[in-house]
Amino acid sequence: MKISARNVLKGTVKAIHPGAVNAEVIITLPGGTEIVSVITLSSVETLGLVVGKPVYAVVKASNVMVAVEE
């Protein structure tokens, strides 16, 4: 896999919660942190996603906001 995105995080599918059109996919990263992605049901099928499958969470954003407690 070659991709231009800088933020590629390897993890494992923890859960898939299908809806009418989209599915919420929960990915567990090493160390236990979880990332949630909402993708189409078609993409879930095309990628062959199932619980336990190794996957990559690819984050592509034009900016990242930073906040602090007051």
Rosetta silent file (secondary structure, phi, psi, omega in degrees, C-alpha in Angstrom):
SEQUENCE: MKISARNVLKGTVKAIHPGAVNAEVIITLPGGTEIVSVITLSSVETLGLVVGKPVYAVVKASNVMVAVEE
SCORE:     score description
SCORE:     0.000 S_00000001
   1 L     0.000  125.457  171.905    0.000    0.000    0.000 S_00000001
   2 L  -119.463  134.058 -178.257    1.359    3.410   -0.978 S_00000001
   3 L  -151.203  147.605 -176.858   -0.537    6.513    0.074 S_00000001
   4 L   -81.860  -17.616 -179.043    0.274   10.207    0.345 S_00000001
   5 L   -63.222  139.967 -179.251   -1.471   10.715    3.697 S_00000001
   6 L   -84.946  -25.306 -174.422    0.952   11.181    6.597 S_00000001
   7 E  -103.243   89.023  179.422   -1.352    9.878    9.308 S_00000001
   8 E  -118.943  116.292 -174.881   -1.739    6.141    8.788 S_00000001
   9 E  -116.051  121.484 -179.573   -2.514    4.186   11.952 S_00000001
  10 E   -83.218  136.261  179.771   -2.503    0.386   11.978 S_00000001
  11 E  -156.297 -165.091 -178.301   -5.166   -1.266   14.081 S_00000001
  12 E  -133.206  139.699  178.028   -7.774   -4.002   14.320 S_00000001
  13 E   -66.698  120.775  178.031  -11.523   -3.877   13.739 S_00000001
  14 E   -92.409  -40.066 -177.742  -13.177   -4.093   17.172 S_00000001
  15 E  -157.898  153.763  174.236  -16.802   -3.668   16.110 S_00000001
  16 E  -130.598  122.012  179.392  -19.023   -2.824   13.157 S_00000001
  17 E  -114.101   96.193 -177.601  -22.408   -1.205   13.796 S_00000001
  18 E   -73.979  144.638  172.895  -24.383   -1.182   10.532 S_00000001
  19 L  -116.022 -161.238 -178.691  -27.109    1.366    9.864 S_00000001
  20 L   -68.009  -38.724 -176.572  -29.490    1.802    6.958 S_00000001
  21 L  -125.334  -38.455 -177.058  -26.824    3.208    4.600 S_00000001
  22 E  -112.372  169.317  175.261  -23.612    3.646    6.621 S_00000001
  23 E  -132.871  143.622  173.336  -21.748    1.669    9.236 S_00000001
  24 E   -93.311  122.508 -178.745  -19.787    2.800   12.281 S_00000001
  25 E  -112.443  121.779  178.745  -16.472    0.948   12.353 S_00000001
  26 E  -100.859  124.792 -178.368  -14.519    0.939   15.612 S_00000001
  27 E  -114.503  128.515  176.601  -10.781    0.355   15.228 S_00000001
  28 E   -97.090  127.059  178.342   -8.532   -0.452   18.180 S_00000001
  29 L   -93.378  162.642  174.308   -4.961    0.832   17.910 S_00000001
  30 L   -55.611  136.987 -177.513   -1.955   -0.618   19.741 S_00000001
  31 L    95.356   -9.718  173.922   -2.156    0.559   23.332 S_00000001
  32 L    97.428   -8.306  176.991   -5.960    0.392   23.359 S_00000001
  33 L   -64.337  142.438  179.826   -6.906    3.757   21.870 S_00000001
  34 E  -114.806  143.902  174.031   -9.976    3.529   19.632 S_00000001
  35 E  -121.558  137.175  179.061  -10.822    5.401   16.447 S_00000001
  36 E  -112.308  131.686  177.606  -14.357    5.442   15.043 S_00000001
  37 E  -124.442  141.309  173.815  -15.023    5.812   11.329 S_00000001
  38 E  -108.574  117.491 -179.001  -18.359    6.115    9.534 S_00000001
  39 E  -131.922  168.246 -179.831  -18.237    4.567    6.064 S_00000001
  40 E   -70.719  153.730  174.661  -20.799    3.211    3.622 S_00000001
  41 H   -60.943  -34.721  177.512  -22.106   -0.330    3.975 S_00000001
  42 H   -60.443  -40.365  178.645  -20.847   -0.883    0.448 S_00000001
  43 H   -67.352  -37.852  176.687  -17.316   -0.007    1.585 S_00000001
  44 H   -58.131  -45.511 -179.375  -17.588   -2.416    4.524 S_00000001
  45 H   -67.863  -46.594 -178.248  -18.454   -5.191    2.075 S_00000001
  46 H   -60.791  -39.024  179.833  -15.859   -4.211   -0.554 S_00000001
  47 H   -81.434   -8.392 -179.442  -13.086   -4.110    2.052 S_00000001
  48 L    65.114   36.851 -176.636  -14.235   -7.396    3.581 S_00000001
  49 L   -71.857  130.818  174.108  -14.343   -5.837    7.039 S_00000001
  50 L  -144.230  158.128  177.914  -15.031   -8.195    9.925 S_00000001
  51 L   -58.098  133.555  179.729  -14.236   -8.047   13.627 S_00000001
  52 L    94.391  -10.250 -178.179  -10.577   -8.924   14.204 S_00000001
  53 L   -75.174  132.748  174.017   -9.380   -7.931   10.725 S_00000001
  54 E   -68.616  135.288 -178.747   -6.183   -5.841   10.635 S_00000001
  55 E  -143.068  172.519  174.004   -6.836   -2.455    9.007 S_00000001
  56 E  -119.506  131.670  171.216   -5.339    0.999    8.605 S_00000001
  57 E   -94.117  115.822 -178.093   -7.061    4.181    9.768 S_00000001
  58 E  -105.642  117.503 -177.217   -5.990    6.860    7.294 S_00000001
  59 E  -106.532  119.775  178.078   -6.547   10.402    8.560 S_00000001
  60 L  -127.295  112.113 -178.387   -6.487   13.196    5.997 S_00000001
  61 L  -136.574  147.773  179.290   -7.435   16.642    7.246 S_00000001
  62 L   -78.766  -20.767  176.081   -6.704   20.141    6.040 S_00000001
  63 L  -157.885  160.221  176.222   -6.192   21.342    9.608 S_00000001
  64 L  -127.159  124.413  179.927   -6.085   20.175   13.196 S_00000001
  65 L   -87.293  147.114  177.658   -7.497   22.394   15.933 S_00000001
  66 L  -119.630  135.858 -179.930   -5.821   22.593   19.362 S_00000001
  67 L  -134.299  155.176  175.661   -7.731   23.410   22.553 S_00000001
  68 L  -135.128  156.161  174.827   -6.872   23.753   26.237 S_00000001
  69 L   -73.013  145.571  177.455   -8.915   23.879   29.424 S_00000001
  70 L   -89.637    0.000    0.000   -9.329   27.372   30.911 S_00000001
